[in-house]
Amino acid sequence: MSRVRHTSLDCGPGCPVEGTLQVIGGKWKGVILYHLLDGPVRFNQLRRLLQTCTQRMLTNQLRELEADGLVNRHIYAQVPPKVEYSLTPRGRTLEPVILALKAWGDAYAVAAASTAA
């Protein structure tokens, strides 16, 4: 397994929350993790799913998730090259967190956005 990027935290009362948000925080990481819950996804498929995410941003977010040991990158030796991303066992442990975020978003964020419009 790869080395985790985040090793030190200001361990006050919210330390575990801070640590989790450092790993999955950002605009796209949670969405990427959500799309990987169903199994391996190719890079271009992720690009289509995250239409407003630039290729560079998607690449950076995937690299960070990989460096944190949450995502595997598998390169197939073929022409043209095929690259798939999948959750590691450690990444899979975030499934209840990601699904809880989705449920909260369905109940509150989506409802709030539709009433504000």
N, C-alpha and C positions, 0 to 999 in steps of 0.2 A: 504494500500500500504506500502511496505517496505521503510525503511529509506535510503536516498541517501548517498552513501559513500563519495562523493566529495562535500565538503561544502565551501571550501575557494579557491579563485583563485587570482593570481596576476593580478588585473583588469586593465591592460594597454589596448592599442588599440585593441589587438587581443583577449581580454578576452573571448568573447563568443566562438570563435574558439578553444581556449585553453580548455575551459570547455567541449565542445563537444568531442574533441579529448581525453580528460581524460576519458570520459565515454565509447566511442566506439573504442578507440585506442587499439593497440595490433594486433598481427598477425591474430587472429582468430575471434574476436568479430564481425567485419563487415560481415564476411562470415557466421557466425552463424545467425546473424540477417537477412541476405539475405535469408537463407534457411527457416527461420521461417515466412517469409512474406506470404507464401501460406497456412499457418495453422499449427496446432500442429505437432510436430515431436518427435518421441521416441528417447531416448538417443542412442541406438545402430544404429538407422538410421542415426543420426548425425555423429556417428563414421565412418560409411561407406562412407558418403558424404565427410568427412574431413579425408581422408586416411592417410595423413602424420602428423596429429595431434595426440599426445599421449592421452590416456584415462585420465591421470592426468591433462594434460593441458586443455582438453575439459571440464572436471569437474570444474577446477578453473575458466575458462572463463565464464561458465554458472553460477557459484555461484556469480561472480562479476556482471554479467548482472542482475541476480536476485536481488542482494543487491542494485543495482542502480535503481530498479523498472522498468526495461525494459522487463524482461522475467518472466513468471509464470512457476512454477514447480508443476505439478499435479501428485500425486502418487495414483495409483489405488490399492485398497485393494484386491489383488488377488495373487495367487501363480501360476507361479513366479510373482514377483512384476513388475508392468508396470509403467514406468515414462514417462510422456510427457512434453515437453516444448512448450510454445507458447508466443507470444508477448502480453504484457499488452497494455492498451490503450496508455500509455506514450511511450512504445516501438514502437507502430504502427505509432506514429508521426514522426519517423525516416525513414519511407518508402521512401519519396521523396529524402532524403539524400542518402540512400543506393542505390536507383535506379539511381541517378545521378552519384554515384561512379561507378556503373556497366557500365553505358553508356560511361563514360570517359575511363574506362578500355577497353571497346570494341573498342573505337575509337583510343586510343593512346597507352595504355600499351600492349595490345595483338599485335597490329600492330608493335610496336617497338621491341617486343620480336621476332616476326617472321622475321623481317628484319635483326636482329642481328645474327640470326642463320645461 
